Amino acid sequence: MISGAHVVLYSRDADADRAFLRDAFDLPGVDVGAGWLILGLPPAEIAVHPAEANDLHEVYLLCDDIDAFAAAMQDRGVDVSEVHNEPWGRLVAVPLPGGGEIGVYQPLHERPDNPPAR
């Protein structure tokens, strides 16, 4: 039934953040017109956490080795936070040119199988 996920990040400098994600994270993309870049992601997962309010969302990208990821970012001139350890994973924050940040983590929790692509 579900064939994928489309994640939307809001940014004060969308062009810079699109280029950053494409180039720093090596994400393939397609220009769907007027420079509007849609970036491809590997398989995804979703978790629902309890909260006092709705419409609060976070985006994390996953990696297999957070230390290697952080080193690769530093080699590309991208400053990332120090690796932070949590019971569920090891993570860094990556600042985006538009002023936001995105989390990247190496999961330590069990991962679901991804349904086959349609």
Backbone as a ProteinNet text record, in pm:
[ID]
protein_1_A
[PRIMARY]
MISGAHVVLYSRDADADRAFLRDAFDLPGVDVGAGWLILGLPPAEIAVHPAEANDLHEVYLLCDDIDAFAAAMQDRGVDVSEVHNEPWGRLVAVPLPGGGEIGVYQPLHERPDNPPAR
[TERTIARY]
81.3	0	86.6	177.4	267.6	392.5	434.2	550.7	673.8	661	775.6	732.3	822.3	793.5	848.7	778.5	823.9	839.4	961.2	991.9	1005.3	945.9	954.8	1030.4	1137.5	1209.5	1180.8	1144.1	1122.6	1251.4	1288.7	1417.9	1407.7	1488.9	1498.1	1585.6	1662	1743.6	1734.8	1620.9	1592.9	1694.2	1733.9	1830	1961.9	2010.7	2137.1	2124.1	2011.8	1994.2	1978.3	1908.1	1895.6	2033.4	2112.2	2246.4	2334.1	2324.7	2403.4	2368.9	2241.5	2200.7	2242.6	2228.8	2270.9	2421.2	2499.4	2644.9	2710.3	2675.4	2741.5	2699.8	2573.8	2524	2519.4	2562.3	2560.9	2422	2319.3	2183.7	2152.4	2103.3	2066.1	1941.9	1931.4	1816.8	1769.2	1648.6	1591.7	1538	1560.1	1505.9	1366.9	1264.7	1127.6	1075.5	1167.4	1131.2	1173.6	1226.9	1266.6	1367.1	1452.9	1553.6	1501.6	1376	1315.2	1366.8	1453.6	1522.4	1451.4	1420.8	1367.8	1480.5	1517.1	1629	1579	1648.4	1613.8	1673.3	1601.6	1647.7	1642.9	1726.2	1715.5	1587.6	1560.9	1441	1428.8	1305.5	1277.3	1198.3	1185.5	1101	1032.9	927.1	854.6	824.6	836.8	803.7	709.8	617.4	524.2	550.9	584.8	615.6	501.4	474.5	371.1	417.8	323	355.8	233.6	256.8	149	77.8	144.6	86.2	109.2	21.6	37.2	116.7	149.4	218.8	359.4	422.5	564.2	634.7	728	791.8	942.3	1016.2	1161.3	1203.5	1314.4	1369.1	1511	1539.3	1674.5	1706.6	1827.8	1877.3	1956.1	1958.8	2026.4	2155.6	2252.9	2376.8	2422.8	2513.1	2563.2	2678.4	2751.8	2871	2881.3	2838.4	2833.8	2972.8	3071.9	3208	3261	3236.4	3278.4	3200.9	3072	2992.1	3046.3	3071.8	3122.7	3258	3343.8	3474.9	3459.4	3367.4	3344.1	3292.1	3203.9	3152.8	3265.5	3349.6	3461.5	3558.2	3579.9	3665	3607	3474.5	3407.7	3390.9	3448.6	3440.8	3310.6	3235.5	3108.7	3131.4	3104.7	3116.1	2993.5	3016.6	2906.8	2931.9	2825.5	2841.2	2923.9	2965.5	3030.3	2928.2	2975.5	2886	2825.3	2693.3	2618.4	2559.1	2580.1	2531.6	2399.6	2304.7	2174.8	2151.8	2062	2035	1987.2	1922.3	1865.2	1957.3	2068.2	2158.1	2265.3	2356.8	2465.9	2439.4	2438.8	2394.4	2480.8	2468.3	2529	2422.6	2444.3	2362.8	2446.4	2384.4	2452.1	2383.6	2457.7	2395.8	2371.8	2258.2	2223.6	2251.1	2287.2	2316.7	2200.3	2075.9	1958.6	1931.7	2014.1	2000.8	1945.7	1890	1839.2	1947.1	1906	1997.6	1919.3	1992.2	1931.3	2013.2	1944.7	2012.3	2044.7	2158.4	2197.4	2237.4	2184.8	2221.9	2240.9	2322.6	2348.2	2256.9	2153.7	2059.6	2121.5	2087.7	2124.7	2001.8	1884.5	1759.2	1736.3	1647.9	1609.7	1542.9	1565.7	1510.4	1408.7	1300.3	1202.3	1252.1	1199.6	1224.9	1150.5	1209.9	1142.7	1053.3	929.9	843.3	902.1	871.7	926	875	960	919.6	815.9	726.7	621.7	662.2
-118.9	0	126.6	141.5	256.9	223.2	313.7	286.6	365.7	457.2	536	647.4	738.8	854.7	979	1089.6	1218.9	1309.5	1350.5	1433.6	1577.6	1670.7	1812.5	1883.2	1951.7	2037.8	2181.3	2264.1	2405.7	2480.2	2575	2640.9	2786.3	2869.3	3010	3024.9	2921.1	2921.1	2782.4	2755.7	2622.5	2580.3	2671.3	2635	2588.2	2659.8	2622.1	2488.1	2465.9	2338.9	2222.2	2243.9	2137.5	2099	2198.9	2172	2104.7	2148.8	2089.5	1941.7	1909.7	1770.1	1684.1	1737.7	1664.7	1637.9	1742	1731.4	1668.9	1712.5	1661.9	1518.9	1486.1	1352.3	1259.2	1307.8	1227.5	1171.7	1253.5	1208	1235.7	1135.2	1158.3	1246.5	1326.2	1414.9	1430.9	1481.5	1517.5	1659.1	1736.5	1871.3	1858.1	1893.3	1879.7	2010.1	2102.5	2227.9	2348.1	2446.7	2574.2	2555.7	2455.4	2432.4	2364.3	2322.2	2256	2112.4	2084.8	1956.4	1863.4	1743.6	1637.8	1537.2	1509.1	1420.6	1282.5	1179.7	1043	1002.4	918.4	864.1	712.1	649.2	504.1	467.9	339	299.6	375.6	396.6	477.3	396.8	455.4	399.9	516.8	489	593.3	545.5	635.5	606.6	716	681.2	778	784.2	905	925.2	1001.8	974.8	1053.6	1198	1292	1433.9	1508.1	1625	1710.5	1783.8	1796.7	1869.1	1790	1809.3	1746.3	1836.6	1784.7	1857.9	1900.5	1825.9	1843.2	1723	1747.2	1637.8	1659.2	1550.9	1555	1463.8	1497.4	1414.7	1376.1	1247.9	1196.5	1109.6	1118.5	1024.4	918	798	685.7	652.6	602.9	555.5	430.7	355.9	233	257.3	367.2	394.5	545.4	593.5	737.2	799.8	725.6	779.7	802	706.3	720.9	834.1	845.5	953.8	1089.4	1105.5	1233	1266.7	1166.7	1190.2	1231.8	1167.6	1203.2	1346.2	1386.6	1523.6	1622.8	1593	1681.9	1690.4	1577.3	1578.4	1669.2	1685.9	1770.9	1914.6	1942.4	2077.3	2108.1	2003.8	2021.4	1996.1	2096.6	2079	2004.7	1902.3	1829.7	1833	1811.2	1807.7	1685.2	1682.5	1561.8	1449	1326.9	1211.8	1205	1194.6	1188	1048.1	982.1	845.7	844.4	772	748.9	598.3	550.4	405.8	351.9	435.9	393.6	416.1	493	516.1	618.3	633.2	730.9	835.4	964	1064.2	1188.9	1260.8	1392.2	1485.3	1614.3	1717.3	1779.6	1796.9	1855.4	1988.8	2099.9	2228.9	2242.5	2300.6	2325	2471.5	2501.1	2639.6	2735.2	2685.1	2769.3	2803.7	2753.3	2788.6	2678.4	2574.3	2463.5	2359.1	2243.9	2131.2	2003.2	1899.6	1768	1668.8	1575.4	1472.4	1352.4	1292.8	1168	1072.7	950.7	857.4	715.2	646.2	503.7	432.5	366	303.8	186.6	179.2	64.1	-21.1	28.9	-44.4	-140.2	-233.7	-325.7	-246.9	-288.6	-218.9	-307.7	-249.7	-329.3	-362.4	-469.1	-497.8	-393.4	-353.9	-260	-337	-288.1	-356.3	-342.8	-434.8	-425.1	-301	-242.7	-125.6	-167.2	-76.5	-106.3	-53.4
0	0	0	94.3	99.5	19.1	-69.6	-154	-112.7	-16.2	26.1	119.2	144.6	228.8	161.1	177.7	127	248.2	275.1	391.2	345.2	417.8	385.3	497.5	461.7	555.2	513.8	608.8	579.8	611	526.2	537.6	496	557.9	517.1	392.7	359.2	237.1	174.4	112.8	58.7	-47.1	-135.2	-239.4	-178.7	-78.1	-14.1	57.9	125.8	196.6	99.6	-11.9	-112.4	-166.8	-203.6	-257	-152.4	-28.3	79.5	96.9	107.1	125.9	6.7	-114.2	-233.8	-230.7	-203.6	-215.2	-92.4	27	148.4	179.7	155.7	189.2	68.2	-48.9	-172.2	-204.9	-188.8	-218.6	-365.5	-438.4	-577.5	-583.3	-687.3	-697.5	-839.6	-851.1	-980.4	-969.2	-1075.8	-1083.6	-1144	-1067	-1115.4	-1174.3	-1201.2	-1265.1	-1184	-1251	-1190.2	-1077	-1088.4	-985.3	-860	-861	-745.4	-741.9	-647.2	-639.1	-541.2	-586	-499.8	-482.9	-358.1	-327.2	-288.4	-336.6	-303.3	-169.3	-99.5	28.5	23.5	104.8	117	194	212.9	286.6	418.4	461.8	579.5	681.9	798.7	903.6	973.3	1046.8	1118	1259.5	1353.7	1493.2	1542.2	1629.4	1686.3	1835.8	1883.7	2024.7	2090.8	2217.7	2286.4	2304.9	2299.1	2314.8	2368.5	2422.5	2472.9	2359.5	2245	2131.8	2003.1	1906.6	1776	1682.6	1565.8	1460.3	1498.7	1587.3	1617.7	1557.2	1463.4	1393.3	1390.4	1389.3	1378.6	1264.7	1201.4	1094.9	1133.2	1127.9	1146.1	1025.6	978.9	879.4	953.2	899	963.3	889.7	964.7	903.4	978.2	916.1	976.5	1072.5	1054.8	1137.3	1157.7	1273.2	1297.9	1301.7	1348.8	1352.5	1210.8	1121.9	982.3	914.8	944.5	887.6	932.3	1061.7	1114.8	1052.5	1037.7	975.6	829.8	756.6	616.5	605	695.5	693.1	719.3	816.9	848.1	729.8	659.5	540.1	431.5	430.2	331.7	382	498.5	553.5	625	661.1	731.4	879.8	961.8	1106.5	1156.6	1234.8	1299	1448.9	1524.8	1669.5	1709.3	1833.1	1884.5	1886.5	1878.5	1884.4	2023.5	2026.3	2152	2162.4	2274.5	2294.4	2370.2	2316.1	2379.5	2382.3	2467.1	2468.6	2333.5	2253.2	2125.6	2007.4	2026.4	1914.3	1945.3	1851.5	1860.2	1753.3	1790.2	1696.4	1693.7	1582.3	1564.8	1508.1	1529.3	1465.9	1355.2	1239.1	1123.8	1092.9	1103	1071.5	921.5	886.6	747	713.2	590.3	552.2	577.2	569.7	589.3	734.7	826.5	966.7	1054.5	997.3	1077.6	1099.3	1146.1	1158.5	1138.1	1105.1	1088.1	1168	1231.2	1308.2	1221.1	1247.6	1181.8	1292.9	1289.3	1394.6	1346.1	1423.9	1405.9	1504.7	1456.5	1548.6	1624.4	1751.3	1833.5	1862.5	1824.1	1843.6	1728.2	1748.7	1642.6	1530.5	1405.7	1289.4	1219.2	1170.8	1097.1	957.7	902.1	760.5	678	567.4	479.6	384.2	365.7	268.8	128.6	41.2	-95.6	-166.1	-249.8	-328.1	-430.7	-462.7	-561.8	-696.1
[MASK]
++++++++++++++++++++++++++++++++++++++++++++++++++++++++++++++++++++++++++++++++++++++++++++++++++++++++++++++++++++++

